[in-house]
Amino acid sequence: MEKATEEKLQDIYPLFEQFDILEAKDALSKALEEDLSNSEILFCLKACGFWINHKGDLSNCANIFEQGEQILSDWKEFVNFLQEESSSHEKCIFSIKKGVFTFALQIFMGIYAQMNDINLQKNLPIEIQKNKVLSDIAVCNKSLGNYEIALNILKEAEGTEKGESDSSVLAEMADCYALCGDEKMAKLLFREAFYIDASSVDIRFLESQIFCQVYEEVKKRHSNKDSYLEWVPVEGVLLGIFDVKRELRTLEVGKLKQDIFALENELKSEGSQPEILIPRLINKYFWLIDHYLATKDENSKINDNLLKIKWLDSDIYQRYTV
């Protein structure tokens, strides 16, 4: 790359970081006139085209919260765009990522400030939940590399929930723990999140090696995309990654058995979805077997559940008992 072009790009990257895409495009177009075949400039212009279109679409959102959510969704679409481009233009991508998530963070921080101001609350859609906004703020911080800040915000989000924990918040907490180097807590919380409700875990921004390794295994071994989330905890156990466990409380054991009974009956019913129910049941069996092992219960109870797993999926049974 010519020195003059490199210098121009160094002036353009901060425009991406400020999410000033139009100004970046103008500067890139001028730089291209002097270096028509420069791959970095050409890629940056493609990225500008993507974000100009998507940023323009924000005006169609019903409210500021939807705009923030749309930006997060647009980023994942951009990631797919990068995979198609097989891009290695890291400086450009890093600068755009910083701009996108700083922009989204400002939106969600503004919403959170309004939620805490009684005079401004009336300006917000009534369906917005505080823990969701906090979770979005945490996702933005995590994407900007502020892992500990994100973790603390997620702990606050978890504290706003009454009753059962939010599976997506727990999964994000697990991801942050992994990125902070605490694998034990990460494994425990990933296992917990996918036990509570695998289908509702938002995996779009999970980026730790722990999760990615499991998810890649799921995609390799299972063809039905609709069932991927349900297979995550199963494959996590079989890979030996979701291996940090906790003992269930008495009430939890009772609920687990009730859940298993209900799922078994649902699986037998006409019109059921075995592709979803089978991995969900297998994960429940894993938890019950772990409980029996921890409490040194009768081997017959463990064997009964192993046979149920074998009946549902002999391959999973072989891998689990090997």
ROGU-409159 format. One record per residue (C-alpha): chain; x, y, z. Coordinates in nm, 4 decimals, decimal comma, always signed. Example, Ala and Ser with C-alpha at 12.3 -4.5 7.8 and 13.67 -1.06 7.14 Angstrom:
BEGIN
@chain = A	X = +1,2300	Y = -0,4500	Z = +0,7800 $
@chain = A	X = +1,3670	Y = -0,1060	Z = +0,7140 $
This chain:
BEGIN
@chain = A	X = +0,0000	Y = +0,0000	Z = +0,0000 $
@chain = A	X = +0,1309	Y = +0,3432	Z = -0,0948 $
@chain = A	X = +0,2332	Y = +0,5634	Z = +0,1970 $
@chain = A	X = -0,0019	Y = +0,8438	Z = +0,0908 $
@chain = A	X = -0,2970	Y = +0,6034	Z = +0,0799 $
@chain = A	X = -0,2072	Y = +0,4594	Z = +0,4197 $
@chain = A	X = -0,2006	Y = +0,8112	Z = +0,5659 $
@chain = A	X = -0,5433	Y = +0,8894	Z = +0,4198 $
@chain = A	X = -0,6887	Y = +0,5698	Z = +0,5646 $
@chain = A	X = -0,5511	Y = +0,6551	Z = +0,9068 $
@chain = A	X = -0,7592	Y = +0,9731	Z = +0,8877 $
@chain = A	X = -1,0681	Y = +0,7846	Z = +0,7697 $
@chain = A	X = -1,0781	Y = +0,5121	Z = +1,0368 $
@chain = A	X = -1,1726	Y = +0,7617	Z = +1,3128 $
@chain = A	X = -1,4773	Y = +0,8574	Z = +1,1031 $
@chain = A	X = -1,5906	Y = +0,4946	Z = +1,1234 $
@chain = A	X = -1,5318	Y = +0,5010	Z = +1,4984 $
@chain = A	X = -1,7610	Y = +0,8053	Z = +1,5194 $
@chain = A	X = -2,0132	Y = +0,6218	Z = +1,2968 $
@chain = A	X = -1,9910	Y = +0,9104	Z = +1,0491 $
@chain = A	X = -2,0382	Y = +0,6850	Z = +0,7487 $
@chain = A	X = -2,1288	Y = +0,9485	Z = +0,4889 $
@chain = A	X = -1,8184	Y = +1,1554	Z = +0,5581 $
@chain = A	X = -1,6089	Y = +0,8385	Z = +0,5526 $
@chain = A	X = -1,7522	Y = +0,7469	Z = +0,2129 $
@chain = A	X = -1,6699	Y = +1,0902	Z = +0,0697 $
@chain = A	X = -1,3120	Y = +1,0676	Z = +0,1955 $
@chain = A	X = -1,2758	Y = +0,7132	Z = +0,0604 $
@chain = A	X = -1,4081	Y = +0,8133	Z = -0,2823 $
@chain = A	X = -1,1426	Y = +1,0833	Z = -0,3055 $
@chain = A	X = -0,8729	Y = +0,8410	Z = -0,1923 $
@chain = A	X = -0,9857	Y = +0,5882	Z = -0,4552 $
@chain = A	X = -0,9301	Y = +0,8418	Z = -0,7347 $
@chain = A	X = -0,5604	Y = +0,8351	Z = -0,6508 $
@chain = A	X = -0,5332	Y = +0,4587	Z = -0,5922 $
@chain = A	X = -0,7969	Y = +0,2818	Z = -0,8033 $
@chain = A	X = -0,6972	Y = -0,0769	Z = -0,7221 $
@chain = A	X = -0,6438	Y = -0,0463	Z = -0,3472 $
@chain = A	X = -0,8259	Y = -0,3420	Z = -0,1856 $
@chain = A	X = -0,8582	Y = -0,1734	Z = +0,1534 $
@chain = A	X = -1,0316	Y = +0,1318	Z = +0,0073 $
@chain = A	X = -1,2598	Y = -0,0860	Z = -0,2063 $
@chain = A	X = -1,3586	Y = -0,2951	Z = +0,0935 $
@chain = A	X = -1,4183	Y = +0,0125	Z = +0,3116 $
@chain = A	X = -1,6452	Y = +0,1541	Z = +0,0405 $
@chain = A	X = -1,8474	Y = -0,1693	Z = +0,0368 $
@chain = A	X = -1,8794	Y = -0,1483	Z = +0,4141 $
@chain = A	X = -1,9915	Y = +0,2136	Z = +0,3818 $
@chain = A	X = -2,2624	Y = +0,1098	Z = +0,1362 $
@chain = A	X = -2,3887	Y = -0,1498	Z = +0,3807 $
@chain = A	X = -2,4100	Y = +0,0898	Z = +0,6759 $
@chain = A	X = -2,5486	Y = +0,3847	Z = +0,4802 $
@chain = A	X = -2,8422	Y = +0,1677	Z = +0,3743 $
@chain = A	X = -2,8996	Y = +0,0223	Z = +0,7194 $
@chain = A	X = -2,8517	Y = +0,3483	Z = +0,9064 $
@chain = A	X = -3,1059	Y = +0,5083	Z = +0,6736 $
@chain = A	X = -3,3571	Y = +0,2360	Z = +0,7593 $
@chain = A	X = -3,3561	Y = +0,3437	Z = +1,1243 $
@chain = A	X = -3,6057	Y = +0,6167	Z = +1,0394 $
@chain = A	X = -3,8640	Y = +0,3415	Z = +0,9806 $
@chain = A	X = -3,8414	Y = +0,2216	Z = +1,3423 $
@chain = A	X = -4,1365	Y = +0,3017	Z = +1,5671 $
@chain = A	X = -3,9260	Y = +0,4384	Z = +1,8533 $
@chain = A	X = -3,5728	Y = +0,4891	Z = +1,9829 $
@chain = A	X = -3,5655	Y = +0,1460	Z = +2,1509 $
@chain = A	X = -3,6429	Y = -0,0256	Z = +1,8205 $
@chain = A	X = -3,3632	Y = +0,1752	Z = +1,6608 $
@chain = A	X = -3,1158	Y = +0,0400	Z = +1,9138 $
@chain = A	X = -3,2387	Y = -0,3150	Z = +1,8639 $
@chain = A	X = -3,2183	Y = -0,2695	Z = +1,4865 $
@chain = A	X = -2,8559	Y = -0,1560	Z = +1,5071 $
@chain = A	X = -2,7673	Y = -0,4720	Z = +1,7014 $
@chain = A	X = -2,9421	Y = -0,6880	Z = +1,4421 $
@chain = A	X = -2,7696	Y = -0,4987	Z = +1,1618 $
@chain = A	X = -2,4317	Y = -0,5791	Z = +1,3134 $
@chain = A	X = -2,4993	Y = -0,9524	Z = +1,2959 $
@chain = A	X = -2,6053	Y = -0,9100	Z = +0,9336 $
@chain = A	X = -2,2796	Y = -0,7236	Z = +0,8743 $
@chain = A	X = -2,0892	Y = -1,0170	Z = +1,0253 $
@chain = A	X = -2,2570	Y = -1,2438	Z = +0,7676 $
@chain = A	X = -2,1576	Y = -0,9920	Z = +0,4992 $
@chain = A	X = -1,7957	Y = -1,0136	Z = +0,6185 $
@chain = A	X = -1,8018	Y = -1,3926	Z = +0,5968 $
@chain = A	X = -1,9203	Y = -1,3707	Z = +0,2371 $
@chain = A	X = -1,6446	Y = -1,1219	Z = +0,1610 $
@chain = A	X = -1,3832	Y = -1,3397	Z = +0,3370 $
@chain = A	X = -1,2457	Y = -1,0124	Z = +0,4616 $
@chain = A	X = -0,9124	Y = -0,9671	Z = +0,6362 $
@chain = A	X = -0,9302	Y = -0,5874	Z = +0,6615 $
@chain = A	X = -0,9094	Y = -0,5891	Z = +1,0387 $
@chain = A	X = -0,8457	Y = -0,2195	Z = +1,0976 $
@chain = A	X = -1,1528	Y = -0,1193	Z = +0,8995 $
@chain = A	X = -1,3711	Y = -0,3810	Z = +1,0692 $
@chain = A	X = -1,2469	Y = -0,2880	Z = +1,4158 $
@chain = A	X = -1,3170	Y = +0,0809	Z = +1,3520 $
@chain = A	X = -1,6686	Y = +0,0111	Z = +1,2257 $
@chain = A	X = -1,7403	Y = -0,2195	Z = +1,5194 $
@chain = A	X = -1,6355	Y = +0,0517	Z = +1,7615 $
@chain = A	X = -1,8586	Y = +0,3032	Z = +1,5849 $
@chain = A	X = -2,1627	Y = +0,0739	Z = +1,5687 $
@chain = A	X = -2,1569	Y = -0,0310	Z = +1,9328 $
@chain = A	X = -2,0694	Y = +0,3153	Z = +2,0643 $
@chain = A	X = -2,3693	Y = +0,4489	Z = +1,8702 $
@chain = A	X = -2,5969	Y = +0,1726	Z = +2,0043 $
@chain = A	X = -2,4624	Y = +0,2203	Z = +2,3567 $
@chain = A	X = -2,5537	Y = +0,5882	Z = +2,3482 $
@chain = A	X = -2,9083	Y = +0,4952	Z = +2,2477 $
@chain = A	X = -2,9560	Y = +0,2419	Z = +2,5261 $
@chain = A	X = -2,7884	Y = +0,4612	Z = +2,7872 $
@chain = A	X = -3,0283	Y = +0,7403	Z = +2,6903 $
@chain = A	X = -3,3252	Y = +0,5057	Z = +2,7258 $
@chain = A	X = -3,2028	Y = +0,3863	Z = +3,0649 $
@chain = A	X = -3,1666	Y = +0,7454	Z = +3,1833 $
@chain = A	X = -3,5255	Y = +0,8145	Z = +3,0782 $
@chain = A	X = -3,6474	Y = +0,5033	Z = +3,2615 $
@chain = A	X = -3,4997	Y = +0,6415	Z = +3,5820 $
@chain = A	X = -3,6471	Y = +0,9898	Z = +3,5349 $
@chain = A	X = -4,0140	Y = +1,0030	Z = +3,6312 $
@chain = A	X = -4,0666	Y = +1,3079	Z = +3,4107 $
@chain = A	X = -3,9309	Y = +1,1318	Z = +3,1012 $
@chain = A	X = -4,0753	Y = +0,7813	Z = +3,1475 $
@chain = A	X = -4,3931	Y = +0,8775	Z = +2,9621 $
@chain = A	X = -4,1903	Y = +0,9208	Z = +2,6438 $
@chain = A	X = -4,0926	Y = +0,5523	Z = +2,6352 $
@chain = A	X = -4,2922	Y = +0,2534	Z = +2,5062 $
@chain = A	X = -4,4555	Y = +0,0914	Z = +2,8092 $
@chain = A	X = -4,3428	Y = -0,2603	Z = +2,7098 $
@chain = A	X = -3,9706	Y = -0,1875	Z = +2,7511 $
@chain = A	X = -3,8249	Y = -0,3832	Z = +3,0440 $
@chain = A	X = -3,5346	Y = -0,2517	Z = +3,2472 $
@chain = A	X = -3,3449	Y = -0,5803	Z = +3,2469 $
@chain = A	X = -3,3606	Y = -0,5900	Z = +2,8637 $
@chain = A	X = -3,2166	Y = -0,2388	Z = +2,8340 $
@chain = A	X = -2,9433	Y = -0,3235	Z = +3,0853 $
@chain = A	X = -2,8642	Y = -0,6401	Z = +2,8916 $
@chain = A	X = -2,8319	Y = -0,4379	Z = +2,5698 $
@chain = A	X = -2,6018	Y = -0,1900	Z = +2,7448 $
@chain = A	X = -2,3910	Y = -0,4832	Z = +2,8614 $
@chain = A	X = -2,3765	Y = -0,6338	Z = +2,5105 $
@chain = A	X = -2,2513	Y = -0,3015	Z = +2,3724 $
@chain = A	X = -1,9842	Y = -0,2761	Z = +2,6427 $
@chain = A	X = -1,8770	Y = -0,6359	Z = +2,5875 $
@chain = A	X = -1,8482	Y = -0,5773	Z = +2,2127 $
@chain = A	X = -1,6304	Y = -0,2747	Z = +2,2860 $
@chain = A	X = -1,4020	Y = -0,4897	Z = +2,5019 $
@chain = A	X = -1,5293	Y = -0,3624	Z = +2,8379 $
@chain = A	X = -1,5873	Y = -0,7103	Z = +2,9782 $
@chain = A	X = -1,5868	Y = -0,6329	Z = +3,3504 $
@chain = A	X = -1,8189	Y = -0,3350	Z = +3,3060 $
@chain = A	X = -2,0524	Y = -0,5539	Z = +3,1012 $
@chain = A	X = -2,0468	Y = -0,8238	Z = +3,3689 $
@chain = A	X = -2,1384	Y = -0,5817	Z = +3,6452 $
@chain = A	X = -2,4257	Y = -0,4429	Z = +3,4378 $
@chain = A	X = -2,5529	Y = -0,7964	Z = +3,3713 $
@chain = A	X = -2,5479	Y = -0,8696	Z = +3,7427 $
@chain = A	X = -2,7683	Y = -0,5631	Z = +3,7889 $
@chain = A	X = -2,9977	Y = -0,6829	Z = +3,5085 $
@chain = A	X = -3,0264	Y = -1,0241	Z = +3,6730 $
@chain = A	X = -3,1200	Y = -0,8517	Z = +3,9982 $
@chain = A	X = -3,4141	Y = -0,6726	Z = +3,8348 $
@chain = A	X = -3,5871	Y = -1,0030	Z = +3,7568 $
@chain = A	X = -3,8378	Y = -1,1544	Z = +3,9954 $
@chain = A	X = -3,8637	Y = -1,5300	Z = +4,0132 $
@chain = A	X = -3,6788	Y = -1,7462	Z = +3,7631 $
@chain = A	X = -3,3586	Y = -1,6121	Z = +3,6125 $
@chain = A	X = -3,3441	Y = -1,4809	Z = +3,2558 $
@chain = A	X = -3,1627	Y = -1,7396	Z = +3,0450 $
@chain = A	X = -3,0235	Y = -1,4834	Z = +2,7985 $
@chain = A	X = -2,8857	Y = -1,2650	Z = +3,0780 $
@chain = A	X = -2,7195	Y = -1,5696	Z = +3,2359 $
@chain = A	X = -2,5689	Y = -1,6714	Z = +2,9010 $
@chain = A	X = -2,4276	Y = -1,3221	Z = +2,8509 $
@chain = A	X = -2,2871	Y = -1,3328	Z = +3,2051 $
@chain = A	X = -2,1262	Y = -1,6672	Z = +3,1259 $
@chain = A	X = -1,9755	Y = -1,5212	Z = +2,8095 $
@chain = A	X = -1,8314	Y = -1,2277	Z = +3,0056 $
@chain = A	X = -1,6852	Y = -1,4569	Z = +3,2710 $
@chain = A	X = -1,5177	Y = -1,6600	Z = +2,9961 $
@chain = A	X = -1,3776	Y = -1,3473	Z = +2,8334 $
@chain = A	X = -1,2521	Y = -1,2323	Z = +3,1748 $
@chain = A	X = -1,0744	Y = -1,5674	Z = +3,2199 $
@chain = A	X = -1,3070	Y = -1,7242	Z = +3,4802 $
@chain = A	X = -1,3910	Y = -2,0481	Z = +3,2978 $
@chain = A	X = -1,5420	Y = -2,2185	Z = +3,6015 $
@chain = A	X = -1,8156	Y = -1,9576	Z = +3,6437 $
@chain = A	X = -1,8615	Y = -1,9414	Z = +3,2662 $
@chain = A	X = -1,9252	Y = -2,3150	Z = +3,2388 $
@chain = A	X = -2,1597	Y = -2,3150	Z = +3,5385 $
@chain = A	X = -2,3702	Y = -2,0272	Z = +3,4054 $
@chain = A	X = -2,3802	Y = -2,1529	Z = +3,0460 $
@chain = A	X = -2,5107	Y = -2,4850	Z = +3,1738 $
@chain = A	X = -2,7650	Y = -2,3044	Z = +3,3921 $
@chain = A	X = -2,8836	Y = -2,0736	Z = +3,1141 $
@chain = A	X = -2,9510	Y = -2,3565	Z = +2,8709 $
@chain = A	X = -3,1228	Y = -2,5588	Z = +3,1433 $
@chain = A	X = -3,3685	Y = -2,2818	Z = +3,2301 $
@chain = A	X = -3,4841	Y = -2,2237	Z = +2,8734 $
@chain = A	X = -3,2494	Y = -2,3034	Z = +2,5879 $
@chain = A	X = -3,4909	Y = -2,1812	Z = +2,3222 $
@chain = A	X = -3,4965	Y = -1,8257	Z = +2,4583 $
@chain = A	X = -3,1186	Y = -1,7759	Z = +2,4843 $
@chain = A	X = -3,0071	Y = -1,4982	Z = +2,2498 $
@chain = A	X = -2,6783	Y = -1,6284	Z = +2,1085 $
@chain = A	X = -2,6185	Y = -1,3464	Z = +1,8583 $
@chain = A	X = -2,3459	Y = -1,1830	Z = +2,0665 $
@chain = A	X = -2,1942	Y = -1,4818	Z = +2,2454 $
@chain = A	X = -1,8315	Y = -1,4862	Z = +2,1352 $
@chain = A	X = -1,6265	Y = -1,6748	Z = +2,3959 $
@chain = A	X = -1,4282	Y = -1,9793	Z = +2,2894 $
@chain = A	X = -1,6240	Y = -2,1940	Z = +2,5354 $
@chain = A	X = -1,9551	Y = -2,1220	Z = +2,3650 $
@chain = A	X = -1,8235	Y = -2,1133	Z = +2,0078 $
@chain = A	X = -1,6641	Y = -2,4561	Z = +2,0436 $
@chain = A	X = -1,9917	Y = -2,6084	Z = +2,1592 $
@chain = A	X = -2,1984	Y = -2,4319	Z = +1,8952 $
@chain = A	X = -1,9672	Y = -2,5411	Z = +1,6142 $
@chain = A	X = -2,0099	Y = -2,9002	Z = +1,7333 $
@chain = A	X = -2,3879	Y = -2,8581	Z = +1,7277 $
@chain = A	X = -2,3809	Y = -2,7311	Z = +1,3695 $
@chain = A	X = -2,1505	Y = -3,0150	Z = +1,2661 $
@chain = A	X = -2,3613	Y = -3,2941	Z = +1,4148 $
@chain = A	X = -2,7197	Y = -3,1708	Z = +1,3727 $
@chain = A	X = -2,8969	Y = -3,0620	Z = +1,0564 $
@chain = A	X = -3,2128	Y = -2,8981	Z = +1,1907 $
@chain = A	X = -3,1347	Y = -2,5326	Z = +1,2591 $
@chain = A	X = -3,4528	Y = -2,4932	Z = +1,4640 $
@chain = A	X = -3,3141	Y = -2,7388	Z = +1,7195 $
@chain = A	X = -2,9614	Y = -2,5946	Z = +1,7506 $
@chain = A	X = -3,0267	Y = -2,4163	Z = +2,0808 $
@chain = A	X = -3,1717	Y = -2,7308	Z = +2,2384 $
@chain = A	X = -2,8656	Y = -2,9323	Z = +2,1402 $
@chain = A	X = -2,6187	Y = -2,6805	Z = +2,2890 $
@chain = A	X = -2,6419	Y = -2,8111	Z = +2,6498 $
@chain = A	X = -2,6341	Y = -3,1729	Z = +2,5301 $
@chain = A	X = -2,3224	Y = -3,1262	Z = +2,3186 $
@chain = A	X = -2,1711	Y = -2,9119	Z = +2,5933 $
@chain = A	X = -2,1923	Y = -3,2099	Z = +2,8289 $
@chain = A	X = -2,0694	Y = -3,4608	Z = +2,5713 $
@chain = A	X = -1,7680	Y = -3,2430	Z = +2,4891 $
@chain = A	X = -1,6844	Y = -3,2194	Z = +2,8583 $
@chain = A	X = -1,7191	Y = -2,8399	Z = +2,8489 $
@chain = A	X = -2,0359	Y = -2,7939	Z = +3,0543 $
@chain = A	X = -1,8754	Y = -2,9914	Z = +3,3360 $
@chain = A	X = -1,9148	Y = -2,7497	Z = +3,6300 $
@chain = A	X = -2,2305	Y = -2,8479	Z = +3,8142 $
@chain = A	X = -2,4356	Y = -2,7547	Z = +4,1162 $
@chain = A	X = -2,6648	Y = -2,9639	Z = +4,3313 $
@chain = A	X = -3,0374	Y = -2,9160	Z = +4,2839 $
@chain = A	X = -3,2559	Y = -2,8083	Z = +4,5733 $
@chain = A	X = -3,5426	Y = -3,0376	Z = +4,6756 $
@chain = A	X = -3,8042	Y = -2,8214	Z = +4,5065 $
@chain = A	X = -3,5948	Y = -2,8099	Z = +4,1902 $
@chain = A	X = -3,5721	Y = -3,1892	Z = +4,1791 $
@chain = A	X = -3,9490	Y = -3,2113	Z = +4,2018 $
@chain = A	X = -3,9946	Y = -2,9579	Z = +3,9224 $
@chain = A	X = -3,7344	Y = -3,1372	Z = +3,7074 $
@chain = A	X = -3,9254	Y = -3,4645	Z = +3,7383 $
@chain = A	X = -4,2503	Y = -3,2880	Z = +3,6529 $
@chain = A	X = -4,0889	Y = -3,1293	Z = +3,3476 $
@chain = A	X = -3,9610	Y = -3,4673	Z = +3,2317 $
@chain = A	X = -4,3036	Y = -3,6270	Z = +3,2760 $
@chain = A	X = -4,4692	Y = -3,3457	Z = +3,0788 $
@chain = A	X = -4,2126	Y = -3,3607	Z = +2,7978 $
@chain = A	X = -4,2403	Y = -3,7403	Z = +2,7706 $
@chain = A	X = -4,6166	Y = -3,7100	Z = +2,7293 $
@chain = A	X = -4,5815	Y = -3,4259	Z = +2,4831 $
@chain = A	X = -4,3406	Y = -3,6315	Z = +2,2745 $
@chain = A	X = -4,6004	Y = -3,9097	Z = +2,2495 $
@chain = A	X = -4,8778	Y = -3,6754	Z = +2,1404 $
@chain = A	X = -4,9835	Y = -3,6275	Z = +1,7803 $
@chain = A	X = -4,8227	Y = -3,3283	Z = +1,6106 $
@chain = A	X = -4,5333	Y = -3,3043	Z = +1,8554 $
@chain = A	X = -4,1932	Y = -3,1686	Z = +1,7536 $
@chain = A	X = -3,9436	Y = -3,4474	Z = +1,8288 $
@chain = A	X = -3,6539	Y = -3,2474	Z = +1,6819 $
@chain = A	X = -3,7043	Y = -2,9971	Z = +1,9662 $
@chain = A	X = -3,8354	Y = -3,2235	Z = +2,2421 $
@chain = A	X = -3,5715	Y = -3,4982	Z = +2,2168 $
@chain = A	X = -3,2641	Y = -3,2814	Z = +2,2926 $
@chain = A	X = -3,4643	Y = -3,0932	Z = +2,5572 $
@chain = A	X = -3,5543	Y = -3,4222	Z = +2,7268 $
@chain = A	X = -3,2015	Y = -3,5582	Z = +2,7032 $
@chain = A	X = -3,0686	Y = -3,2482	Z = +2,8785 $
@chain = A	X = -3,3260	Y = -3,2971	Z = +3,1557 $
@chain = A	X = -3,2170	Y = -3,6601	Z = +3,1908 $
@chain = A	X = -2,8548	Y = -3,5462	Z = +3,2202 $
@chain = A	X = -2,9486	Y = -3,3152	Z = +3,5070 $
@chain = A	X = -3,1469	Y = -3,5871	Z = +3,6854 $
@chain = A	X = -2,8646	Y = -3,8389	Z = +3,6455 $
@chain = A	X = -2,6207	Y = -3,5827	Z = +3,7870 $
@chain = A	X = -2,8535	Y = -3,5384	Z = +4,0837 $
@chain = A	X = -2,8675	Y = -3,9131	Z = +4,1470 $
@chain = A	X = -2,4879	Y = -3,9372	Z = +4,1226 $
@chain = A	X = -2,4388	Y = -3,6442	Z = +4,3617 $
@chain = A	X = -2,6791	Y = -3,7869	Z = +4,6182 $
@chain = A	X = -2,5474	Y = -4,1444	Z = +4,5697 $
@chain = A	X = -2,8973	Y = -4,2653	Z = +4,4898 $
@chain = A	X = -2,9884	Y = -4,6128	Z = +4,3664 $
@chain = A	X = -2,8133	Y = -4,7227	Z = +4,0488 $
@chain = A	X = -3,1456	Y = -4,8460	Z = +3,9151 $
@chain = A	X = -3,2709	Y = -4,4853	Z = +3,8886 $
@chain = A	X = -2,9624	Y = -4,3868	Z = +3,6908 $
@chain = A	X = -2,9970	Y = -4,6906	Z = +3,4642 $
@chain = A	X = -3,3649	Y = -4,6148	Z = +3,3999 $
@chain = A	X = -3,2738	Y = -4,2690	Z = +3,2711 $
@chain = A	X = -2,9836	Y = -4,4037	Z = +3,0667 $
@chain = A	X = -3,2228	Y = -4,6433	Z = +2,8949 $
@chain = A	X = -3,4564	Y = -4,3537	Z = +2,8179 $
@chain = A	X = -3,1684	Y = -4,1683	Z = +2,6556 $
@chain = A	X = -3,0771	Y = -4,4810	Z = +2,4562 $
@chain = A	X = -3,4350	Y = -4,5101	Z = +2,3353 $
@chain = A	X = -3,4400	Y = -4,1455	Z = +2,2244 $
@chain = A	X = -3,0969	Y = -4,1371	Z = +2,0588 $
@chain = A	X = -2,8602	Y = -4,4337	Z = +2,0620 $
@chain = A	X = -2,5685	Y = -4,2236	Z = +1,9346 $
@chain = A	X = -2,6011	Y = -3,9781	Z = +2,2248 $
@chain = A	X = -2,6251	Y = -4,2741	Z = +2,4634 $
@chain = A	X = -2,3030	Y = -4,4251	Z = +2,3261 $
@chain = A	X = -2,1153	Y = -4,0963	Z = +2,3488 $
@chain = A	X = -2,2460	Y = -4,0278	Z = +2,6997 $
@chain = A	X = -2,1630	Y = -4,3723	Z = +2,8427 $
@chain = A	X = -1,8315	Y = -4,4383	Z = +2,6663 $
